[in-house]
Structure formats: C-alpha cells, structure tokens
C-alpha cells in the first residue's frame, strides 16, 4: 500500500497545476455546499422551532375524529329502509372530566398539560366594535404551556395571577384601539353576558393578525362570560421531546376518546413542503460538487493516457489490474481528502459571513439575521458527498487504466 500511495502522489505532483485546479474545484464545491445547506437547514429549523414553540405540541379538543353512529344504525345495521336527515341529539359542548384528564396527563414524564376555554367576544371601545378571541387559561400554567411570557412588552403574567379580572392583549390591538396599560375594557359574548376587564399586560409576537385578535384571561372569567361553568373545550400539551407528539397524541385519543392532534398532523402540509424543499436544495448544491468532480475525472484520465508505458512496466513487474486500479483510485481519494479538508474551513468562513447579514423582513420592524445550522450532520453530508463524488470520478479512469494490456504497449501497438 505504501508503494501504491507513493506512485499516486508522484502522478499527482507530475501535473501540479491541473491537480491544484481540481482540488480548488472540490474546495469551492464543499464550501458552497456547506454554506447553502446550513442556511437552508437553519431556516427550516427556525421555522419549525417557531411553529412548535408558538403552539401546543398536542391539542385535545371537545370534538371526535368521527361522528357518532346513530342509534337506529347500530340497532339495524343491515336495514332495508334507510332513515335520513336524523338530527343528532343536542349537547353542551366541552371536554367532560377535563380536570381528571389533565391530572392523568401530568403524571406522564416529560408532559405538561393545562385546560383552556376559548370563545369569541366583542370589544366595544370609542364607538368601534372589534372581535376578539378570548383564551381562558389557568394563569399559573401559562408559562409552561404558552410562549406569551417571552413576547411580553408591557406588564407580565404575574399581574394576571394577582388580578383575576385582568386581561392580556396584543400590541396591535392596543395601537388600533388607542388603548394603554391599566385601562378597563368591556367585552360582550354571544350569550348576552358583559364583563369588564383591566389591561394588565401587552404582548407582541410579530404576527399582526394574532396580535390584533387574541387575548388571554383567567379561565373562570371566560366560563362565566360564556355561561359554561366548569367547562373547557381544549387541553393543551407541551412535551420535553416534541418529536414524540404524534405517537402520544394517538395514545391519548385512544384513551380519552376526544380528538387529539399533534403539531405534526396539524402542519402536515407544511412538513411535506419542507421535505420537497430539501430535495430541491440538496439536488442543486450537489450539482456544484458533481461539476467539481469532473476536474478530478479529467486529471486522472489525462494521467492514465500519459502513463500507459508506466502501467505496462508495472504490470510486467507483477502488479495486477487491481493494483493499478488502486493507484489511480488513491489519486482521487487524495484529491478528495485535500478538497474536503480545505473546503470545510472555507465553508465555516462563509457561514460566519452569512450570519453577519442582517435585514428587515417585509412588513417587519426588527432586524433579523440569517439562521445558520451548525449541526454536525451538515458537515458530514458535505464531506461524505464530496468524497463520494471524488471517488466516483476517479473510478472510471482507474478502471480504464487497469485494463491496459502491457504487451500492446511494449510492442508499440498503442
């Protein structure tokens, strides 16, 4: 093997300029592959993090996956006469026994759960009526279940705990209605109930629609406003490991009966889009390395053509076709390793440079920087793909060199 390596290096150094150009192609290919893939993966991770953090990992609603089978269908499943337009029995909506369900869920390691009651209300202020979605929650649980505390710009959740008649609203609603912290607002529900709340906190998520239409209050106040005492229509669950949400949601739905939706199921179309986006991204950046690999193919093919006599002599000395092929494969391996070792640091410099770019997104006011993923898999993918491309590019000319017949060369037949 030492002889093979020595000969391979000698052949590389015999064409220093061409070898350097080939290595530079791999270096640039690895660097751009790493920079682009880390940027795309970083943006995906940032998007999923926002998607996961800003919403429950599992949501249990007062609904069922499938409608209940009508009694007449259960009694006469194969009846000749079909009864249509059978109206289901009216019922009071809500999750029955939600307190016990929440307690049972909290016993599962890595699970945080809390109940909420959501309903619509009308805010009448300064002659203007605005529809607001009231999220009735247990104030003590909000830090564990929601990220509102991270987005507070005025006041805090402790004020809502201290004042059960308090309300936390979005900054966009405050701006449009010319409200200020500490003011009282009156909300009316479809039940005819009217309640007055004091603004004790203001949040800003950056999503205008959310900041304009959502508000958080104590769950008991929403129950009174909606005439739904001791009722909750949603149980929100946060997990230490969000990836387990789909499996756990399936188990919960089997036990409690109510529809349980994981964040993966709720965002299935988005996840499919991201998967297609990754395929396109890796296909494009891989093309850069494939083009760079042609440089290695070219230099080894040239060496094979120039070294026909050397190959014939080596075979006459006892080298087998496999040995000749290994010599030229080692050339590609050496060039690929050099390219990877130099390309990864250059890629890191490009990643650092991308992180320095800051811009204001359309419709936003805050500066944001490029999200970069520094995870080990990105470096491994770039290194492995570059090495594989180099090896494949060297295999074809190495195979051709191994098939050279020494008798033809020595006789001057070729």
Secondary structure, DSSP 4 states (H G I P E B T S, - for coil): -HHHHHHHHHHHHHTHHHHHHHHHHHHHHHHHHHHHHHHHHHHHHHHHHHHHHTS-SEEEESS-SSPPPPHHHHHTTT-SS----PPPPP---S-TTHHHHHHHHHTSTTEEEEEEEEEEEEEEETTEEEEEEEEEE-GGGHHHH-SGGGGEEEE-HHHHHH-TTEEEEEHHHHHHHT--TT-EEEEE-TTS-EEEEEEEEEE--S-HHHHHHEEEEEHHHHHHHTT-TT--SEEEEEESSGGGHHHHHHHHHHHH-S-EEEHHHHTHHHHHHHHHHHHHHHHHHHHHHHHHHHHHHHHHHHHHHHTHHHHHHHHHTT--HHHHHHHHHHHHHHHHHHHHHHHHHHHHHHHHHHHT-EEEPTT--SEEE------HHHHHHHHHHHHHHHHHHHHHHHHHHHT--HHHHHTT--
